[in-house]
Amino acid sequence: MYTLFLESDKILYQIKQMSKSIDLANAIRVLSMDAVEKAKSGHPGMPMGMADIAEVLWRKHLKHNPNNPKWVNRDRFVLSNGHGSMLLYSLLHLTGYDLSMEEIKSFRQLGSKTPGHPEFGVTPGVETTTGPLGQGIANAVGMAIAEKLLCSRFNNKDLEVIDHFTYVFCGDGCLMEGITHEACSLAGTLKLGKLIAVYDDNEISIDGEVSGWFTEDIPKRFESYGWHVIPNVDGHDSSRINEAFEQAKENLDQPTIICCKTKIGKGSPNKAGTASAHGSALGEEEIALSRKELNWEYPPFVIPDEIYSGWDAKDIGNSKEGEWQKLFQNYEIKYPDLARELTRSLSNELPDNFVHQIDKFINDLQGIQEDMASRKSSEVVLNFLGPLLPELIGGSADLSGSNNTRWTGTKAINESMADGNYIYYGVREFAMTAIVNGLVLHGGIRPYAGTFLTFLDYARNAVRLAALMEIPSIFIYSHDSIGLGEDGPTHQPIEHLASLRSTPGLETWRPCDTVETAVSWKEALLNKNNPTAIILSRQTLKAQGRNQNQQDLIEKGGYILRDSENKPNLVIISTGSELGAVIEAVQELDPEKNIRVVSMPCSERFDQQSEDYKEKVLGKEVPRLAVEASYDDWWIKYVGLQGKVVGMKEFGESAPGDVLQKHYGFDKESLIKIIDSLL
C-alpha cells in the first residue's frame, strides 16, 4: 500500500511538472504570435511548434548566464531556422537577458533589438546571424570545432576550463539546403560529440506539405554521416524530449541529431499543421481562439509573475559562472602561462610584439623579395605567422596545394584534434566559409580558409553574412584572373572582384607582390571588425621596388608606386598581377610623358582615407586609366566617365595565361599602345 502511495505521488508530481512545462512553453507561443500580430509580419508557426523543445533545453540543459551573454564557457545555442526568431527573442526575454518587453513589442521595427531574423551584435544572447537556411548549422559546426580545439590546447585532466556544448535548432528548410550536407558530413568525420542538433520535423514549408519535394530518410542520412541519431521523438512531450537530450549528452564520440515530430503553429485551432501558420500573422480572431485553446487568460504582452519566476535563469546563471570563475582562478595559479594565452586568444588580441615583428618581417622582405606568384608569397607569410599565432587555424576546400594555404608547421585537424591547426574541408566551399564564421564567433580562434576565386560563387552568402556580422573572418582566393590560363572560363573569375568590393564591410586585398601580400595579411589580422578577402595569383608576379615611405603607405589601400618627374599627364591605377605589366610599359615610354602609377591593393581601405590624401594620390583634373583583369565597369568610380579602363567585359578563354593576357590587352606592348593613345 505504501508503495502504491509513493507511485501515486510520483505520478502526481510528474503531471504537475508536465503542466508547468506546458504553461512555460505557452508563454513562448503567446509572445510569438502576439509580436508577429503587432508587427503584421513574421513567422509564428515554428516558435509555437518548437516551444516545448525550447522549454526543456533552456530550463534543464543549456548552461548560460543572462547577466553575462559572453561568458566564455557557456553553451552555444544557434537558431538555424532563423525565421522563427520570436522563439529566441521570447527565450532571451523570459530567462532574463537585456531584452525588454518593449523590445518584444517592437519586433521587426526600425532600431529595435528584435529584427526579423536574429542578428549577431544586435540582440544580447544571439550567437550568430541566421535566416538564410542551413548556415546556422554550419556555424554551429565551426563553434563545436573551436570548442574541441581549445579543449585540446588548454585543458588539463585536473582543470578543464573549456567544457560546453553547442546546440542548434533546424527545420525541413535547413536540411533541404546543400550546405547542411556539406557541414554535417564533415562534423561526423570529425566526431564532434558536443554538437547536438534538434530537427523540427513538422512536414511543412512555405509552399505547403514537404512530402511533395522532401522525402529522404533523415535518420538514415545522418547515420551515414556518422552521427548519433535519436529518431521519432514527440516534440510536445517534455519528458521524452528531456530523455533525448540526456542521451545526446552522454555520447561524446559522435554529434547527435534529435529528430522531433512537431505540429507547426501548435495551439492555433484552425492553422496548426498548415502552411498558413508558417510565415504570416495568425490574425486577431485566430489569436483569440488560440488563447482559449492554450488556456491563456492574459492579454497581449502580459506574462504573470509565476511564469517569469519559472523561466528566470539569472541566479542559476550567476551560480554556474561563479563556479567556473573559481575553477579558472585555480587554473591561473597552476597554469599561469596557459591562462594568459587563453585570455589573450579569447579576447582576439595579438601577441604584444606582433606588430613590431611583422613590420620587421615586411622590411626584410622588401630587401630580399623575388618574383613569385602571390599564392606562393602568401605561403611565405604563413610560414612567418604560424609559429607566432598558435590560434591561427587554416584550411582549404580540397585545394591546399593550389591555394598554398599550408605552411611548414601545418598539422591536420582530425577526430582527436590534438595539436591540429589545419582543416581539410574537402570540396565544401559554402560550408567551409560558414564554418570559418562559426570558428570566429566562438572565440579563441583566428581562422582562414582558401579556394579559387571563381568558387566564391558557391560561398557568397556566407561571405555576406561575415560582413553583415562585422566579424574578422579571413578568406583566401587564389587563381585571381584570366592569368590562370588553360582551365578556361569556368575557372577564370571576371565579376568576382566587383562582387567582393561592393559588399559593405568587407575588405578586399589584391596584392601585386610579396610585400603587398604580407601587408594584406597584417591588415587582415589587425582588423577586428571586418572580414578580409585576400586575392592571390597563380602566375608569377614581378617584385616591385619601394622606399620606406611607399612601403608604409600600402596599408592605406592605395599609394603612388611610380611617380612622374613633373605634374602627371596621366594617372594609371592598377592592382595585383596586372600592375607589373603597367610598370614595365611605363618604364619603356619616354619619361617626359610624365605618367604616375598608383597601386591600389585595397580600394575599400583607400576610400576611407582623407580627401586630401586621395587627391594627392590620384591627382586633380588629370586623365586616369585603370588596368585590371576583372569586370571593368567597377573602375569608373575612380577614372570617371572621361577616363578609360582596360578590363574585362566577357568571360575568358582556355589558353596559356600569357597568351590570354596578350589577347585581352594586358601585356606590356598592348598597354604601351593604349597609354600612347591617351597622351
Phi, psi and omega per residue, in radians:
M1 nan -0.743 3.134
Y2 -1.076 -0.682 3.113
T3 -1.104 -0.681 3.120
L4 -1.110 -0.700 3.096
F5 -1.090 -0.733 3.133
L6 -1.087 -0.760 3.125
E7 -1.116 -0.688 3.117
S8 -1.117 -0.750 3.098
D9 -1.093 -0.686 -3.134
K10 -1.108 -0.752 -3.137
I11 -1.138 -0.751 3.116
L12 -1.077 -0.696 3.118
Y13 -1.114 -0.757 -3.133
Q14 -1.110 -0.703 3.124
I15 -1.122 -0.727 3.135
K16 -1.108 -0.765 3.130
Q17 -1.131 -0.701 3.128
M18 -1.119 -0.719 3.113
S19 -1.108 -0.701 3.105
K20 -1.108 -0.753 3.128
S21 -1.057 -0.723 3.139
I22 -1.108 -0.772 3.126
D23 -1.068 -0.738 -3.132
L24 -1.169 -0.712 3.098
A25 -1.152 -0.637 -3.139
N26 -1.120 -0.465 3.060
A27 -1.063 -0.661 3.070
I28 -1.124 -0.762 -3.085
R29 -1.076 -0.814 -3.068
V30 -1.269 -0.661 3.084
L31 -1.074 -0.711 -3.102
S32 -1.175 -0.836 -3.098
M33 -1.230 -0.556 3.130
D34 -1.246 -0.713 -3.140
A35 -1.150 -0.731 3.114
V36 -1.133 -0.700 3.127
E37 -1.112 -0.764 -3.131
K38 -1.119 -0.691 3.136
A39 -1.331 -0.320 -3.059
K40 1.089 0.415 3.036
S41 -2.869 2.740 3.123
G42 2.316 -2.962 -3.010
H43 -2.277 1.596 -3.118
P44 -1.385 -0.404 -2.970
G45 -1.073 -0.876 -3.107
M46 -1.125 -0.838 3.105
P47 -0.998 -0.662 3.133
M48 -1.227 -0.599 -3.138
G49 -1.340 -0.589 -3.078
M50 -1.733 0.111 -3.066
A51 -1.033 -0.712 -3.108
D52 -1.164 -0.691 3.117
I53 -1.142 -0.780 -3.127
A54 -1.098 -0.669 -3.138
E55 -1.076 -0.759 -3.137
V56 -1.167 -0.813 -3.106
L57 -1.102 -0.881 -3.008
W58 -1.297 -0.472 -3.118
R59 -1.641 -0.439 -3.017
K60 -2.036 -0.254 -3.022
H61 -2.314 -0.683 -3.010
L62 -1.190 2.186 3.098
K63 -1.657 1.913 -3.080
H64 -2.738 2.918 3.134
N65 -2.379 1.844 3.133
P66 -1.001 -0.448 3.122
N67 -1.304 -0.315 -3.134
N68 -2.535 1.450 -3.100
P69 -1.058 -0.296 -3.098
K70 -1.779 0.227 3.077
W71 -0.883 2.230 -2.989
V72 -1.019 -0.762 -2.987
N73 -1.694 0.396 3.074
R74 -1.244 2.692 2.896
D75 -1.206 2.531 3.064
R76 -1.659 2.388 3.080
F77 -2.139 2.164 -3.103
V78 -2.102 2.236 3.068
L79 -1.728 1.551 -3.097
S80 -1.154 -0.678 3.049
N81 -1.412 1.199 -2.939
G82 -1.167 -0.233 3.067
H83 -1.073 -0.430 3.086
G84 -1.491 0.704 -3.007
S85 -1.018 -0.490 -3.129
M86 -1.154 -0.392 2.997
L87 -1.046 -0.869 -3.112
L88 -1.192 -0.763 3.137
Y89 -1.088 -0.682 3.094
S90 -1.097 -0.770 3.134
L91 -1.085 -0.775 -3.128
L92 -1.139 -0.748 3.118
H93 -1.122 -0.850 -3.045
L94 -1.182 -0.610 -3.084
T95 -1.462 -0.175 2.993
G96 1.977 0.231 3.060
Y97 -1.239 2.917 -3.139
D98 -1.323 1.220 -3.137
L99 -2.497 1.679 -2.991
S100 -1.320 2.922 3.064
M101 -1.114 -0.532 3.082
E102 -1.093 -0.622 3.089
E103 -1.206 -0.661 3.074
I104 -1.080 -0.722 3.111
K105 -1.152 -0.404 -3.115
S106 -1.675 0.370 3.132
F107 -0.864 2.219 3.091
R108 1.185 0.328 -3.136
Q109 -1.821 2.741 -3.072
L110 -1.011 2.226 3.054
G111 1.415 0.044 -3.111
S112 -1.440 2.898 3.049
K113 -1.545 0.164 -3.114
T114 -2.201 1.138 3.132
P115 -1.166 2.979 -3.045
G116 -1.003 -0.635 3.032
H117 -2.202 2.633 -3.092
P118 -1.022 2.344 -3.135
E119 -2.195 2.149 3.087
F120 -1.082 2.342 3.123
G121 1.552 -0.163 3.128
V122 -1.768 -0.763 -3.051
T123 -2.004 2.156 3.096
P124 -1.021 2.265 3.137
G125 1.711 -0.192 3.081
V126 -1.463 2.095 -3.023
E127 -1.477 -0.437 -3.116
T128 -2.800 2.708 3.070
T129 -1.376 2.173 3.121
T130 -2.281 2.921 -3.083
G131 2.654 -1.022 2.959
P132 -1.081 1.951 -2.860
L133 -1.091 2.493 3.072
G134 1.669 -0.504 -3.065
Q135 -1.168 -0.537 3.114
G136 -1.058 -0.638 3.099
I137 -1.102 -0.779 3.122
A138 -1.139 -0.685 3.034
N139 -1.002 -0.780 -3.123
A140 -1.113 -0.636 3.057
V141 -1.066 -0.751 3.091
G142 -1.071 -0.732 3.121
M143 -1.102 -0.725 3.137
A144 -1.172 -0.639 3.057
I145 -1.112 -0.768 -3.139
A146 -1.048 -0.782 3.131
E147 -1.039 -0.754 -3.097
K148 -1.196 -0.664 3.097
L149 -1.134 -0.770 -3.136
L150 -1.184 -0.630 3.039
C151 -1.011 -0.822 -3.105
S152 -1.101 -0.647 -3.049
R153 -1.447 -0.621 -2.948
F154 -2.002 -0.430 -3.069
N155 -1.292 2.578 2.947
N156 -2.149 2.751 -3.059
K157 -1.010 -0.589 -3.110
D158 -1.483 -0.398 -3.099
L159 -2.451 1.764 3.136
E160 -1.782 1.686 -3.035
V161 -1.502 -0.281 3.047
I162 -2.002 1.997 -3.062
D163 -2.867 1.542 3.135
H164 -2.641 2.881 -3.140
F165 -1.767 2.808 2.969
T166 -2.085 2.111 3.126
Y167 -1.913 2.473 3.117
V168 -2.453 2.269 3.011
F169 -1.618 2.450 3.100
C170 -2.596 2.844 -3.112
G171 -2.250 -2.998 -3.140
D172 -0.989 -0.743 -3.111
G173 -1.074 -0.742 3.108
C174 -1.015 -0.796 -3.048
L175 -1.345 -0.227 2.976
M176 -1.324 -0.539 -3.096
E177 -1.183 2.369 -3.101
G178 -1.071 -0.486 -3.110
I179 -1.063 -0.506 -3.127
T180 -1.259 -0.546 3.024
H181 -1.123 -0.824 -3.128
E182 -1.012 -0.879 -3.023
A183 -1.250 -0.751 -3.072
C184 -1.269 -0.547 3.033
S185 -1.061 -0.806 3.130
L186 -1.176 -0.674 3.137
A187 -1.059 -0.679 3.094
G188 -1.160 -0.727 3.120
T189 -1.078 -0.689 -3.120
L190 -1.467 -0.035 3.071
K191 0.942 0.985 -3.099
L192 -1.413 1.398 -2.994
G193 -1.169 -0.270 3.128
K194 -1.747 0.293 3.045
L195 -1.790 2.133 -3.133
I196 -2.207 2.045 3.110
A197 -1.811 2.496 3.048
V198 -2.041 2.058 -3.121
Y199 -1.670 2.070 3.115
D200 -1.488 1.599 -3.075
D201 -1.559 1.384 -3.123
N202 -1.800 -0.030 3.003
E203 1.131 0.331 -3.120
I204 -2.292 2.410 2.927
S205 -2.322 -3.019 -3.029
I206 -0.975 -0.715 -3.072
D207 -1.392 -0.088 3.104
G208 2.195 -2.542 -3.109
E209 -1.267 2.196 -3.005
V210 -1.287 -0.111 -3.124
S211 -1.045 -0.331 3.109
G212 -1.397 -0.240 -3.072
W213 -2.568 0.057 -3.103
F214 -2.581 1.624 -2.999
T215 -2.158 0.097 -3.095
E216 -1.192 2.766 3.137
D217 -1.477 1.744 -3.051
I218 -1.097 -0.777 3.093
P219 -0.988 -0.766 3.139
K220 -1.168 -0.650 3.111
R221 -1.031 -0.811 -3.105
F222 -1.315 -0.503 3.011
E223 -1.070 -0.675 -3.141
S224 -1.177 -0.437 3.064
Y225 -1.349 -0.249 -3.064
G226 1.649 0.361 3.122
W227 -1.540 2.734 2.932
H228 -1.449 2.111 -3.044
V229 -1.954 2.232 3.033
I230 -1.991 1.766 -3.007
P231 -1.600 2.900 2.914
N232 0.921 0.823 3.073
V233 -1.587 2.279 3.064
D234 -1.237 1.935 -3.070
G235 -1.278 0.064 3.086
H236 -2.101 0.189 3.100
D237 -1.916 1.779 -3.012
S238 -1.082 -0.612 -3.141
S239 -1.188 -0.700 3.121
R240 -1.214 -0.666 3.090
I241 -1.084 -0.769 3.141
N242 -1.069 -0.768 3.101
E243 -1.020 -0.700 -3.120
A244 -1.132 -0.746 3.100
F245 -1.122 -0.669 3.104
E246 -1.083 -0.775 3.098
Q247 -1.052 -0.771 -3.098
A248 -1.086 -0.739 -3.092
K249 -1.243 -0.372 3.128
E250 -1.354 -0.408 -3.100
N251 -1.704 1.745 -3.132
L252 -1.710 0.150 -3.130
D253 -1.724 -0.196 -3.126
Q254 -2.519 2.588 2.901
P255 -1.157 2.687 -3.080
T256 -2.114 2.440 2.939
I257 -2.077 2.215 3.076
I258 -1.776 1.995 -3.087
C259 -1.616 1.904 -3.050
C260 -1.871 2.176 3.011
K261 -1.422 2.109 -3.126
T262 -2.329 2.942 3.052
K263 -1.992 2.026 3.127
I264 -1.059 2.396 3.130
G265 1.216 0.449 -3.089
K266 -0.950 2.289 -3.096
G267 1.911 -0.322 3.100
S268 -1.587 2.029 -3.025
P269 -1.067 -0.614 -3.009
N270 -1.888 -0.273 -3.059
K271 -2.025 -0.205 3.103
A272 -1.026 2.407 3.117
G273 1.397 0.156 -3.116
T274 -2.207 2.808 -3.140
A275 -1.150 -0.388 -3.124
S276 -1.170 -0.289 3.090
A277 -1.516 -0.167 -2.982
H278 -1.245 -1.037 -2.886
G279 -2.220 0.470 3.090
S280 -2.656 2.781 -3.129
A281 -1.042 2.563 -3.121
L282 -1.242 -0.490 -3.065
G283 1.689 2.602 -3.043
E284 -1.023 -0.734 -3.101
E285 -1.132 -0.784 -3.133
E286 -1.195 -0.591 3.097
I287 -1.151 -0.696 3.093
A288 -1.084 -0.745 3.095
L289 -1.150 -0.634 3.129
S290 -1.147 -0.660 3.098
R291 -1.060 -0.714 3.096
K292 -1.155 -0.737 -3.141
E293 -1.062 -0.642 -3.093
L294 -1.588 -0.012 -3.070
N295 0.976 0.711 -3.122
W296 -1.802 1.954 -2.980
E297 -1.638 -0.018 -2.963
Y298 -1.708 2.624 -3.138
P299 -1.268 2.990 -3.128
P300 -0.955 2.378 3.048
F301 1.146 0.402 3.030
V302 -2.007 2.115 3.124
I303 -2.053 2.157 -3.119
P304 -1.164 2.728 -3.070
D305 -1.036 -0.661 -3.103
E306 -1.167 -0.499 3.069
I307 -1.272 -0.807 3.067
Y308 -0.995 -0.744 -3.119
S309 -1.082 -0.698 3.133
G310 -1.169 -0.500 -3.115
W311 -1.581 -0.494 -2.953
D312 -0.933 2.099 -3.106
A313 -1.969 0.169 -3.048
K314 -1.171 -0.811 -3.093
D315 -1.158 -0.828 -3.133
I316 -1.173 -0.566 3.068
G317 -1.126 -0.787 3.073
N318 -1.042 -0.720 -3.122
S319 -1.113 -0.787 -3.127
K320 -1.156 -0.748 3.114
E321 -1.175 -0.637 3.108
G322 -1.069 -0.722 3.090
E323 -1.079 -0.717 3.132
W324 -1.181 -0.686 3.118
Q325 -1.041 -0.692 3.081
K326 -1.113 -0.730 3.089
L327 -1.045 -0.768 -3.106
F328 -1.213 -0.587 3.068
Q329 -1.080 -0.707 3.060
N330 -1.143 -0.656 3.106
Y331 -1.094 -0.750 3.115
E332 -1.065 -0.632 -3.140
I333 -1.254 -0.776 -3.040
K334 -1.450 -0.592 -3.096
Y335 -2.278 1.164 -3.014
P336 -1.089 -0.663 -3.127
D337 -1.155 -0.777 3.117
L338 -1.112 -0.691 -3.137
A339 -1.095 -0.760 3.116
R340 -1.110 -0.736 -3.108
E341 -1.183 -0.676 3.094
L342 -1.116 -0.785 3.126
T343 -1.070 -0.752 3.120
R344 -1.086 -0.822 -3.100
S345 -1.105 -0.746 -3.107
L346 -1.206 -0.473 3.117
S347 -1.506 0.030 3.111
N348 1.086 0.511 3.082
E349 -1.630 2.476 3.059
L350 -1.472 2.785 3.106
P351 -0.950 2.638 -3.034
D352 -0.931 -0.683 -3.049
N353 -1.738 0.281 -3.015
F354 -1.082 -0.866 -3.075
V355 -1.069 -0.757 3.120
H356 -1.051 -0.766 -3.088
Q357 -1.177 -0.752 -3.105
I358 -1.272 -0.571 3.068
D359 -1.107 -0.712 3.088
K360 -1.115 -0.719 3.107
F361 -1.050 -0.765 3.137
I362 -1.150 -0.717 3.086
N363 -1.037 -0.754 3.132
D364 -1.137 -0.693 3.129
L365 -1.055 -0.713 -3.109
Q366 -1.038 -0.579 -3.125
G367 -1.384 -0.471 -3.009
I368 -2.105 -0.015 -3.002
Q369 -1.078 2.601 3.130
E370 -2.150 2.925 3.097
D371 -1.145 2.262 3.071
M372 -2.880 2.795 3.040
A373 -1.104 2.499 -3.094
S374 -1.204 -0.363 3.013
R375 -1.124 -0.629 3.068
K376 -1.250 -0.666 3.068
S377 -1.010 -0.717 3.127
S378 -1.083 -0.691 3.093
E379 -1.110 -0.683 3.070
V380 -1.028 -0.772 3.141
V381 -1.140 -0.730 3.138
L382 -1.094 -0.593 3.094
N383 -1.156 -0.441 3.029
F384 -1.407 -0.757 -3.037
L385 -1.273 -0.676 -3.020
G386 -0.881 -0.922 -3.138
P387 -1.159 -0.429 -3.131
L388 -1.368 -0.526 -2.973
L389 -2.196 1.526 3.130
P390 -1.104 -0.319 3.106
E391 -1.426 -0.057 -3.117
L392 -1.345 1.994 -3.098
I393 -2.024 2.052 -3.082
G394 -1.696 -3.081 3.111
G395 2.970 2.906 3.105
S396 -2.737 2.680 3.116
A397 -1.568 1.229 3.083
D398 1.134 0.475 3.142
L399 -2.342 0.555 -3.033
S400 -0.987 -0.792 -3.123
G401 -1.245 -0.404 3.126
S402 -1.546 -0.652 3.114
N403 -1.405 -0.307 -3.049
N404 1.000 0.758 -3.125
T405 -1.563 -0.103 3.063
R406 -1.590 2.768 3.005
W407 -2.322 3.117 -2.984
T408 -1.147 -0.394 3.123
G409 -1.703 0.263 -3.107
T410 -1.175 2.340 3.052
K411 -2.374 2.255 -3.037
A412 -1.130 2.407 2.970
I413 -1.457 2.160 3.111
N414 -2.255 -2.828 -3.061
E415 -1.095 -0.443 3.137
S416 -1.470 -0.476 3.128
M417 1.192 -0.143 -3.012
A418 -1.022 2.054 3.057
D419 1.070 0.211 -3.132
G420 -1.303 2.601 3.115
N421 -2.485 0.264 -3.082
Y422 -2.590 2.266 -3.121
I423 -1.848 2.108 2.990
Y424 -1.498 1.742 -3.007
Y425 -1.342 -0.268 -2.980
G426 1.213 -3.032 -3.074
V427 -1.403 1.342 -3.040
R428 -2.483 1.108 -3.017
E429 -1.066 -0.745 -3.086
F430 -1.180 -0.890 3.133
A431 -1.081 -0.711 3.123
M432 -0.961 -0.805 -3.086
T433 -1.159 -0.740 3.115
A434 -1.235 -0.568 3.070
I435 -1.161 -0.715 3.048
V436 -0.973 -0.783 3.104
N437 -1.044 -0.720 3.114
G438 -1.119 -0.675 3.084
L439 -1.065 -0.769 3.116
V440 -1.113 -0.809 -3.070
L441 -1.110 -0.589 3.112
H442 -1.120 -0.748 -3.107
G443 1.735 2.677 3.112
G444 1.542 -0.070 -3.079
I445 -2.251 2.428 2.966
R446 -2.002 1.633 -3.058
P447 -1.607 2.662 2.937
Y448 -2.454 2.721 3.131
A449 -2.716 2.636 -3.002
G450 -2.249 2.718 2.958
T451 -2.777 -3.070 3.045
F452 -1.308 2.588 -3.104
L453 -1.038 -0.642 -3.115
T454 -1.121 -0.439 -3.136
F455 -1.478 0.077 2.894
L456 -0.911 -0.566 -3.120
D457 -0.993 -0.656 3.132
Y458 -1.186 -0.513 -2.970
A459 -1.901 0.078 -2.900
R460 -0.928 -0.756 -3.027
N461 -1.226 -0.535 3.087
A462 -1.249 -0.596 3.028
V463 -1.108 -0.743 3.121
R464 -1.055 -0.748 -3.139
L465 -1.186 -0.584 3.047
A466 -1.048 -0.729 3.118
A467 -1.197 -0.720 3.125
L468 -1.085 -0.665 -3.139
M469 -1.406 -0.214 -3.125
E470 1.022 0.893 3.133
I471 -2.007 2.615 -2.989
P472 -1.507 0.925 3.014
S473 -1.197 2.590 3.135
I474 -2.112 2.135 -3.114
F475 -2.027 2.214 -3.128
I476 -1.831 2.172 3.129
Y477 -2.187 1.951 3.112
S478 -1.736 -3.131 -3.117
H479 0.985 1.180 -2.800
D480 -1.441 -0.150 -2.971
S481 -2.908 -2.971 3.038
I482 -1.038 -0.326 -3.127
G483 -1.089 -0.232 3.105
L484 -1.239 -0.425 2.928
G485 1.600 -2.158 -2.797
E486 -1.109 -0.355 3.135
D487 -1.129 -0.319 2.953
G488 1.469 -3.022 -2.966
P489 -1.122 -0.399 3.094
T490 -1.154 -0.424 -3.074
H491 -1.972 -0.047 -3.100
Q492 -1.703 1.930 -3.117
P493 -1.238 2.446 3.112
I494 -2.174 -1.006 -3.059
E495 -1.553 -0.046 -2.932
H496 -1.252 -0.658 3.101
L497 -1.127 -0.720 3.100
A498 -1.106 -0.659 3.117
S499 -1.106 -0.787 3.123
L500 -1.139 -0.807 -3.072
R501 -1.187 -0.402 3.140
S502 -1.578 0.085 3.110
T503 -1.538 2.028 -3.116
P504 -1.028 2.349 3.040
G505 1.456 0.028 3.104
L506 -1.853 2.347 3.044
E507 -1.786 2.258 -3.129
T508 -1.999 2.041 3.134
W509 -1.907 2.195 3.061
R510 -2.144 1.554 -3.033
P511 -1.311 2.671 -3.103
C512 -1.704 -0.229 3.133
D513 -2.834 -2.983 -3.035
T514 -1.162 -0.684 -3.130
V515 -1.125 -0.825 3.093
E516 -1.106 -0.568 3.083
T517 -1.115 -0.747 3.123
A518 -1.118 -0.717 3.099
V519 -1.134 -0.666 3.100
S520 -1.023 -0.794 3.114
W521 -1.127 -0.756 3.118
K522 -1.012 -0.849 -3.093
E523 -1.173 -0.603 3.092
A524 -1.104 -0.714 -3.103
L525 -1.324 -0.505 3.102
L526 -1.381 -0.339 -3.079
N527 -1.422 1.947 -3.119
K528 -1.653 -0.170 -2.963
N529 -2.103 0.096 -3.108
N530 -2.578 2.570 2.956
P531 -1.318 2.779 -3.122
T532 -2.283 2.369 2.973
A533 -1.930 2.209 3.106
I534 -1.941 2.109 -2.998
I535 -1.809 2.143 -2.965
L536 -2.172 2.665 -3.075
S537 -1.699 2.666 2.931
R538 -1.457 -0.635 -3.045
Q539 -1.420 2.717 3.141
T540 -1.184 2.397 3.104
L541 -2.005 2.515 -3.101
K542 -1.394 2.289 3.092
A543 -1.144 2.382 -3.090
Q544 -1.836 2.464 3.073
G545 -1.415 2.510 3.134
R546 -2.595 2.622 2.917
N547 -1.565 3.082 -3.069
Q548 -1.096 -0.655 -3.140
N549 -1.108 -0.779 3.109
Q550 -1.086 -0.722 3.129
Q551 -1.066 -0.725 -3.133
D552 -1.185 -0.472 -3.083
L553 -1.446 -0.159 -3.140
I554 -0.982 -0.676 -3.086
E555 -1.135 -0.235 3.064
K556 -1.393 -0.068 3.047
G557 1.593 -0.408 3.101
G558 -2.740 2.442 -3.076
Y559 -2.783 2.855 3.135
I560 -1.411 1.986 3.134
L561 -1.561 -0.645 3.088
R562 -2.452 2.112 -3.071
D563 -1.857 2.829 3.098
S564 -1.467 2.795 3.138
E565 -1.223 -0.571 3.122
N566 -2.161 -2.967 3.099
K567 -0.966 2.273 -3.046
P568 -1.176 2.483 3.006
N569 -1.602 -0.286 -3.140
L570 -2.683 2.371 3.034
V571 -1.958 2.146 3.114
I572 -1.864 2.211 3.109
I573 -1.888 2.319 3.136
S574 -2.635 2.934 -3.140
T575 -2.485 2.845 2.910
G576 0.871 -2.338 -2.967
S577 -1.265 -0.290 3.116
E578 -1.475 -0.326 -3.055
L579 -1.131 -0.637 3.136
G580 -1.046 -0.728 3.126
A581 -1.180 -0.613 3.087
V582 -1.092 -0.817 3.131
I583 -1.051 -0.770 3.141
E584 -1.100 -0.711 3.135
A585 -1.121 -0.789 -3.125
V586 -1.136 -0.649 3.140
Q587 -1.108 -0.514 -3.132
E588 -1.439 -0.314 -3.127
L589 -1.442 2.776 3.114
D590 -1.034 2.191 3.140
P591 -1.022 -0.391 3.131
E592 -1.230 -0.157 3.057
K593 -1.242 -0.311 3.037
N594 0.960 1.298 -3.125
I595 -1.981 2.297 3.064
R596 -1.809 2.403 3.079
V597 -1.997 2.170 3.125
V598 -1.906 2.187 2.985
S599 -1.582 2.240 -3.130
M600 -2.206 1.323 -3.104
P601 -1.139 -0.455 -3.123
C602 -2.489 1.729 -3.090
S603 -1.178 -0.570 3.126
E604 -1.090 -0.711 3.113
R605 -1.215 -0.690 3.123
F606 -1.073 -0.695 -3.122
D607 -1.125 -0.354 3.142
Q608 -1.424 -0.194 -3.078
Q609 -1.314 2.919 -3.139
S610 -1.147 2.722 3.105
E611 -1.071 -0.629 3.123
D612 -1.085 -0.769 -3.124
Y613 -1.153 -0.790 -3.114
K614 -1.075 -0.686 3.118
E615 -1.202 -0.631 3.113
K616 -1.105 -0.650 -3.120
V617 -1.363 -0.828 -3.022
L618 -1.578 -0.187 -3.123
G619 1.367 2.917 -3.141
K620 -2.117 2.227 3.140
E621 0.969 0.748 3.088
V622 -2.064 2.333 3.081
P623 -0.990 2.507 -3.096
R624 -2.252 2.572 3.093
L625 -2.289 2.288 3.058
A626 -1.933 2.410 -3.113
V627 -2.258 1.968 3.075
E628 -2.780 2.391 -3.122
A629 -1.444 1.081 3.085
S630 -2.549 -3.115 -3.082
Y631 -1.024 2.142 -2.860
D632 -1.373 -0.448 -3.062
D633 -1.040 -0.498 -3.081
W634 -1.026 -0.564 -3.022
W635 -1.388 -0.102 -3.138
I636 -1.068 -0.489 3.136
K637 -1.057 -0.430 3.141
Y638 -1.757 -0.642 -3.065
V639 -1.595 -0.307 -3.108
G640 1.372 2.978 -3.102
L641 -1.183 -0.386 3.139
Q642 -1.581 -0.155 3.137
G643 -1.448 -3.086 -3.115
K644 -2.285 2.553 3.092
V645 -2.179 2.237 2.935
V646 -1.713 1.814 -3.068
G647 -2.605 -2.689 -3.082
M648 -2.091 2.348 3.020
K649 -2.093 0.113 -3.126
E650 -2.544 2.894 3.052
F651 -1.251 2.830 -3.036
G652 -1.378 -2.792 -3.140
E653 -2.384 2.899 3.064
S654 -1.643 1.941 -3.135
A655 -2.992 2.885 3.063
P656 -0.982 2.578 -3.041
G657 -1.000 -0.745 -3.110
D658 -1.182 -0.546 3.086
V659 -1.157 -0.738 3.139
L660 -1.185 -0.680 3.110
Q661 -1.020 -0.737 3.128
K662 -1.232 -0.722 -3.101
H663 -1.054 -0.657 -3.086
Y664 -1.720 0.090 2.990
G665 1.533 0.414 -3.140
F666 -1.811 0.099 3.103
D667 -1.482 2.886 -3.061
K668 -0.996 -0.816 -3.057
E669 -1.119 -0.749 3.125
S670 -1.118 -0.708 -3.129
L671 -1.160 -0.642 3.100
I672 -1.048 -0.759 3.138
K673 -1.101 -0.751 -3.130
I674 -1.139 -0.761 -3.125
I675 -1.117 -0.765 3.118
D676 -1.041 -0.677 -3.111
S677 -1.172 -0.466 -3.135
L678 -1.454 -0.295 -3.124
L679 -1.783 nan nan
